[in-house]
Amino acid sequence: MKKQLLQIAAILSICLLLGVAATAQMTRQMTVAVPFAFYIGKTALPAGTYTIYRTSTHTGNGFLVRDAKGNAKVVFNTQQVQSGKSQSVARLEFRRYNDKYFLGSVWAAGNNIGRELHQSQPEREVAKHANHNLAQKSAKPEVISVITQ
């Protein structure tokens, strides 16, 4: 009985360590040069270099974006999303509708779990207008990846 309890405790410890390691991969800051103006929620940001930080290592939902001068620009929340394979590079994914870009997700290198942003009201309006102008009502935005530095 003791042996089984020790084995269970060892397995739980390993699972806990693996969970902490996966979270730690996403806790690092990411710096990215975005070559186009874009939106995070309702906030419009010009093209430039930005650093993205986690606001909490416990939930992993919140992020803070600072510009190259270190000024806070926007705080946003995400939800977890999973990819079928581990990501080879850290990157941001943007959803593009014509000439408007919206931050869609954040991916860390070496991890198959990313963070996805909900569509904001401005993005829904742009998407609705873009779909209205197309023959298909179910047209999807183009996904643009920008690799972090």
N, C-alpha and C positions, 0 to 999 in steps of 0.2 A: 504494500500500500504506500509506504514512504517513497519507494522508488518511482511509482506512478505519479505521485504528487510532485516529486522533484523534476520528472520529465515534463509534466504539464507546466510547471513554473518556468523551466528553461525555454520551452516553446513560446510561452507568453512573453518572456523577456526578449527573445529574438524578434518576435512580431512587433513589440514596442520599439525596439531599436531600429527596425526597418522603417517603421512609420515616422520616427523622428528624422531619419536620414532623408526620406522622401520630402518631408516638410522643409528640412534645412536647404535642400536644393532650390526651393522657391523663395527662401528668405533673403537671399542675396539681392543686392541692388543690380539693376540693369541699366546700362547707358545705351541710348540709341539715337542715331541721326535720322530724323524723319525728313525726307526730301519734299514733302508737300504739306499744305495746311490741312488740319484735320479737327475732328470733334471728339471730345470725351463727354458723353452725355450732352448737356446743353452748352458746354464750354468750347469755344472755338480757339484753337491754338495754331500759331503760324509754323511753317516749316522751321526746323532747328534741332538742336541736340537736347535731349531730355534724359533725366535719370528717374527711374521708377523704383520705389521702395515699398515694401510691405508695411502696413500699419499695425499688423498683429501676426505673431507667429503661431498663435493658438488657433484661430479660426481660419486664417489665410484668405479671408474674403476681401479685405480692404487694401487699397494701394494709394500712394501719394506720388504725384508727378511734380518734379522740379525742373525748371529750365536750366540752361548752361550757367547762369549767374547764381543759381541756388535758390531762386525765388519759388515758393510753392505756387503751383498753378491750379491743380485740381486734385480732389480726393474722390475715389470711386470704389464701388463695391462690385464683386464678381461672384460667380458660382463655379463650382468645380465642373470640369469637362474632361473626358478621357479619350485618348487617341488609341488606335490599335497598335501603335508602335512607339518606342521611345524616341524622343526628339534629338536629333544630332546637334542642333544649334539652338541657342536661345533666340527667340524672335517675338515680334508683335505682329498680329494679323489685323488688317484693316478691311472693312467692308466698303467697297466703292460703288457709288451710284453716280453715273456720269462723271462729274468733276468734284464730287463731295466724298470725303473719306471719314469713316467713323471707326474708332478703335473697337475691335471685336473680341480679341483674346490675347492673352499673355502666356507664352510657353517658355519654360526653363529647359536648358540643355540636359540631356540624360534622363529625362522624365517623360512618362506618357500621360501625366496629369497636368492639365493647364487650367487657366482661369478665364472664364468667358463673361463678357459684359452683356447685360440685357439691352435690348434696343431702346433707345431714348425716344422721347416724343419727337424731337427734330428728325431723328433717323427714320421713324415710322412715317412721318409726313413726306420726307424725301423719297422713301421707298414707294409709297403709295403713288406719288406723282410720277416716278420713273416707270412703275408698272402700268400706270394709266396710259403712258405714251407708247408702250410696247404692245405688240399684237397678243402676247401671252400675259395673262394676269399673274402667272406664277413665276415670272422671271426672277432669278436670284442675283444678288449682288456679286460682283467680282471680288475675290479675296486676294489681297495684296499683302505679302509678307515682307517685313523689314527686319533684318538680322541685327541683333544687338552687338555692341562693341566688346 
